[in-house]
Amino acid sequence: MTAKSTCYSLRAAFGLAGVLAAGPVFAQTTQDARPASPPAAALGSPAVAATGPWGLQRAVDYALEHNLGVRLNQLTAQGNAQVLRQSKAALLPTANLNGTQNWQYGTSVNPLTFQFQSQTVRANNFSGVTQFVLFQGFQLRNTIKRNVLDYEASVQDVEKARNDLSLNVAGQFLQLVLAQELVRANQFYVTRDQDQIARTKLLLKAGSIPESTLLDSQSQLATDELNVVTAQNQADLARLALLQLLNIDPATAKGFTVEVPDLPDPDEEAPYSLDLNQVYQTASSTMPEIKAAELRVQSARRSIDLAKGGYYPRLAFTGQIFTGYSSSSVSQVRTGVSAGSSVPLNILDASGNPVPGTSGYTVVLPGQPIYEALPVRYLDQLNNNLGKSISFGLSVPILNGLQVRTSVQRAIINEQANSVRAEQARLTLRQSIEQAYADARAAQLQYAAAKRQVAALTLTQRNSEIRFNNGLLSGTEFNIAKNNLNYAVSNQIQAKYTFIFRRKVLDFYQGRPLAL
């Protein structure tokens, strides 16, 4: 192994970054290390000072409160709640008031007398209409039942988003702890290289070793210093990714640090063993994504019943009250009485001749009423023109371009698709549990093997150092021994954090709190 081995071991150790930053294994089929939400600076959120060391629980709680993805899911659930509320209100009768203001010019029909007239007319029409659906193929009730299921599914989506974010934060938190530990390990290598160069210079001055040995040691120091820079860059990136998950502006988080937990070594525990079927049964009954998928299957079945309601007749009751006013409406109003008149009275005999002595009599006739056409007052018209009506409307579907049949078939297909999605969600959950368990078991075994390797290579490196100091080992061979040890230490660190994270994922599936 050459001096490049340390760089390779560093990259291998950071291979855990993809595992830890990928988030919950049950949330995605293809995973990446991108955070669940964009940085706060890009969103214009208020700056939050990140003071004091942050533990995992504090980080998770803060992320759940400020993450925009979770907030978006909450708003979606609130929207579905309003849809549910509206569908329940659809069972109530509808009631509406209507009013119009019209002007008619030239020849037109009087809206109240229905006579043609040639004048400017101002008219008002007022009506109140109420309608109540008596029967509609149970579509209103099936809509309510479907919307209840959709709302409950959206609530489960909120819980899933919270779970995903919690595991993403935990993974990124552990990645930052791993990166910081690798920085300390590489800094130790640099310090050891500096001490070794000091001893090499003394041996060179004493003539015990050639100058090439000093050059090899200096080359190794430069390599390890580069590894420190690389490790620090990775730690800075891990810190930035965690801040972005928490939605904290990095500009306000100069003092952000994580609280390094006291994590036991994997070999301190008994060989990790789980009943995977029991874990799956527990997870399938508690994981929100499984509940949401099952609720959507039930919702799709209600949609089938809803679509079949289109085959049934529709019966509705309608009640209406209406009135109106027209400026052309007039009525005959008595305005007075005409003057009376006297009429001569002539009495005739049977032959039609005036009876003597009866002339000079008169009869006084009374005056006649005088009428005038006057506009009818506004309120009087509204009262006089008041009308009421009730009606029952029946609509029987016969042929409507196969719309109902097509809607039913589409609903059936949608129900089958949701059933497949639910089955896929259960399969993904089972595979995620199996994969997490396999990774945890492999990491525990790898850690034990790496620990034994570190112990053996430590002895080898010490022996090589003694031989090197005595001029019995070349600088190249000594650097190979050191790099072998560095590589083994990096593997040990990687195995430790892989085991910890996978075990926490499995604990989470079993309903245990997410804590280190």
ChimeraX attribute file (.defattr): number of C-alpha atoms within 10 A of each C-alpha:
attribute: neighborCount
match mode: 1-to-1
recipient: residues
	/A:1	14
	/A:2	14
	/A:3	20
	/A:4	14
	/A:5	19
	/A:6	27
	/A:7	20
	/A:8	15
	/A:9	21
	/A:10	24
	/A:11	17
	/A:12	15
	/A:13	23
	/A:14	23
	/A:15	13
	/A:16	22
	/A:17	25
	/A:18	16
	/A:19	21
	/A:20	28
	/A:21	26
	/A:22	23
	/A:23	27
	/A:24	23
	/A:25	23
	/A:26	23
	/A:27	20
	/A:28	13
	/A:29	8
	/A:30	7
	/A:31	14
	/A:32	13
	/A:33	17
	/A:34	15
	/A:35	22
	/A:36	22
	/A:37	19
	/A:38	19
	/A:39	22
	/A:40	23
	/A:41	15
	/A:42	9
	/A:43	12
	/A:44	9
	/A:45	13
	/A:46	11
	/A:47	15
	/A:48	14
	/A:49	15
	/A:50	18
	/A:51	12
	/A:52	11
	/A:53	13
	/A:54	16
	/A:55	16
	/A:56	22
	/A:57	16
	/A:58	11
	/A:59	19
	/A:60	24
	/A:61	14
	/A:62	15
	/A:63	25
	/A:64	22
	/A:65	13
	/A:66	17
	/A:67	23
	/A:68	19
	/A:69	17
	/A:70	24
	/A:71	16
	/A:72	13
	/A:73	20
	/A:74	18
	/A:75	14
	/A:76	17
	/A:77	21
	/A:78	15
	/A:79	14
	/A:80	21
	/A:81	19
	/A:82	14
	/A:83	17
	/A:84	20
	/A:85	14
	/A:86	13
	/A:87	20
	/A:88	16
	/A:89	13
	/A:90	15
	/A:91	14
	/A:92	11
	/A:93	13
	/A:94	13
	/A:95	13
	/A:96	10
	/A:97	12
	/A:98	10
	/A:99	12
	/A:100	10
	/A:101	10
	/A:102	10
	/A:103	11
	/A:104	14
	/A:105	11
	/A:106	11
	/A:107	12
	/A:108	15
	/A:109	14
	/A:110	20
	/A:111	17
	/A:112	16
	/A:113	10
	/A:114	9
	/A:115	9
	/A:116	12
	/A:117	14
	/A:118	12
	/A:119	13
	/A:120	14
	/A:121	20
	/A:122	15
	/A:123	19
	/A:124	17
	/A:125	17
	/A:126	16
	/A:127	17
	/A:128	15
	/A:129	16
	/A:130	15
	/A:131	18
	/A:132	17
	/A:133	18
	/A:134	16
	/A:135	15
	/A:136	17
	/A:137	19
	/A:138	16
	/A:139	19
	/A:140	19
	/A:141	17
	/A:142	21
	/A:143	20
	/A:144	22
	/A:145	19
	/A:146	24
	/A:147	24
	/A:148	20
	/A:149	22
	/A:150	24
	/A:151	24
	/A:152	17
	/A:153	24
	/A:154	25
	/A:155	22
	/A:156	22
	/A:157	23
	/A:158	23
	/A:159	19
	/A:160	22
	/A:161	23
	/A:162	23
	/A:163	24
	/A:164	20
	/A:165	26
	/A:166	23
	/A:167	24
	/A:168	26
	/A:169	32
	/A:170	27
	/A:171	31
	/A:172	28
	/A:173	27
	/A:174	27
	/A:175	29
	/A:176	27
	/A:177	20
	/A:178	26
	/A:179	28
	/A:180	21
	/A:181	17
	/A:182	26
	/A:183	22
	/A:184	15
	/A:185	18
	/A:186	25
	/A:187	19
	/A:188	14
	/A:189	22
	/A:190	21
	/A:191	14
	/A:192	14
	/A:193	22
	/A:194	16
	/A:195	11
	/A:196	18
	/A:197	20
	/A:198	14
	/A:199	14
	/A:200	25
	/A:201	17
	/A:202	14
	/A:203	20
	/A:204	17
	/A:205	12
	/A:206	9
	/A:207	11
	/A:208	15
	/A:209	22
	/A:210	15
	/A:211	15
	/A:212	13
	/A:213	22
	/A:214	20
	/A:215	15
	/A:216	19
	/A:217	22
	/A:218	18
	/A:219	16
	/A:220	27
	/A:221	22
	/A:222	14
	/A:223	17
	/A:224	25
	/A:225	18
	/A:226	16
	/A:227	26
	/A:228	23
	/A:229	14
	/A:230	18
	/A:231	25
	/A:232	19
	/A:233	14
	/A:234	22
	/A:235	22
	/A:236	15
	/A:237	14
	/A:238	24
	/A:239	23
	/A:240	20
	/A:241	26
	/A:242	27
	/A:243	25
	/A:244	23
	/A:245	29
	/A:246	27
	/A:247	29
	/A:248	27
	/A:249	23
	/A:250	22
	/A:251	12
	/A:252	13
	/A:253	16
	/A:254	11
	/A:255	12
	/A:256	17
	/A:257	15
	/A:258	18
	/A:259	13
	/A:260	18
	/A:261	12
	/A:262	7
	/A:263	10
	/A:264	11
	/A:265	17
	/A:266	23
	/A:267	16
	/A:268	9
	/A:269	9
	/A:270	8
	/A:271	11
	/A:272	15
	/A:273	9
	/A:274	10
	/A:275	8
	/A:276	14
	/A:277	12
	/A:278	11
	/A:279	18
	/A:280	22
	/A:281	13
	/A:282	14
	/A:283	21
	/A:284	19
	/A:285	10
	/A:286	14
	/A:287	22
	/A:288	22
	/A:289	24
	/A:290	24
	/A:291	21
	/A:292	25
	/A:293	23
	/A:294	20
	/A:295	23
	/A:296	25
	/A:297	23
	/A:298	18
	/A:299	24
	/A:300	24
	/A:301	20
	/A:302	23
	/A:303	25
	/A:304	21
	/A:305	19
	/A:306	23
	/A:307	24
	/A:308	19
	/A:309	19
	/A:310	20
	/A:311	16
	/A:312	16
	/A:313	14
	/A:314	18
	/A:315	16
	/A:316	15
	/A:317	16
	/A:318	17
	/A:319	15
	/A:320	17
	/A:321	15
	/A:322	18
	/A:323	19
	/A:324	22
	/A:325	24
	/A:326	23
	/A:327	17
	/A:328	18
	/A:329	19
	/A:330	14
	/A:331	12
	/A:332	12
	/A:333	13
	/A:334	12
	/A:335	10
	/A:336	12
	/A:337	12
	/A:338	10
	/A:339	10
	/A:340	10
	/A:341	11
	/A:342	10
	/A:343	10
	/A:344	10
	/A:345	13
	/A:346	14
	/A:347	13
	/A:348	12
	/A:349	9
	/A:350	7
	/A:351	6
	/A:352	8
	/A:353	10
	/A:354	13
	/A:355	12
	/A:356	9
	/A:357	8
	/A:358	11
	/A:359	12
	/A:360	8
	/A:361	11
	/A:362	12
	/A:363	11
	/A:364	11
	/A:365	11
	/A:366	12
	/A:367	12
	/A:368	11
	/A:369	11
	/A:370	12
	/A:371	13
	/A:372	12
	/A:373	12
	/A:374	13
	/A:375	15
	/A:376	19
	/A:377	14
	/A:378	15
	/A:379	11
	/A:380	10
	/A:381	19
	/A:382	19
	/A:383	12
	/A:384	13
	/A:385	13
	/A:386	13
	/A:387	13
	/A:388	11
	/A:389	10
	/A:390	12
	/A:391	11
	/A:392	13
	/A:393	11
	/A:394	13
	/A:395	11
	/A:396	11
	/A:397	12
	/A:398	10
	/A:399	9
	/A:400	8
	/A:401	8
	/A:402	10
	/A:403	12
	/A:404	17
	/A:405	15
	/A:406	12
	/A:407	17
	/A:408	21
	/A:409	15
	/A:410	15
	/A:411	21
	/A:412	18
	/A:413	14
	/A:414	19
	/A:415	21
	/A:416	15
	/A:417	14
	/A:418	21
	/A:419	18
	/A:420	14
	/A:421	17
	/A:422	21
	/A:423	15
	/A:424	14
	/A:425	21
	/A:426	20
	/A:427	13
	/A:428	17
	/A:429	22
	/A:430	20
	/A:431	15
	/A:432	22
	/A:433	23
	/A:434	17
	/A:435	14
	/A:436	22
	/A:437	22
	/A:438	13
	/A:439	18
	/A:440	27
	/A:441	20
	/A:442	16
	/A:443	24
	/A:444	27
	/A:445	18
	/A:446	20
	/A:447	26
	/A:448	19
	/A:449	17
	/A:450	23
	/A:451	19
	/A:452	14
	/A:453	18
	/A:454	22
	/A:455	15
	/A:456	13
	/A:457	21
	/A:458	19
	/A:459	12
	/A:460	17
	/A:461	21
	/A:462	14
	/A:463	14
	/A:464	23
	/A:465	20
	/A:466	14
	/A:467	14
	/A:468	19
	/A:469	20
	/A:470	12
	/A:471	18
	/A:472	13
	/A:473	16
	/A:474	17
	/A:475	26
	/A:476	19
	/A:477	15
	/A:478	23
	/A:479	24
	/A:480	20
	/A:481	22
	/A:482	27
	/A:483	26
	/A:484	22
	/A:485	23
	/A:486	23
	/A:487	22
	/A:488	25
	/A:489	25
	/A:490	25
	/A:491	24
	/A:492	25
	/A:493	22
	/A:494	27
	/A:495	27
	/A:496	24
	/A:497	28
	/A:498	31
	/A:499	25
	/A:500	20
	/A:501	23
	/A:502	25
	/A:503	18
	/A:504	22
	/A:505	25
	/A:506	22
	/A:507	15
	/A:508	18
	/A:509	22
	/A:510	18
	/A:511	13
	/A:512	11
	/A:513	11
	/A:514	16
	/A:515	13
	/A:516	16
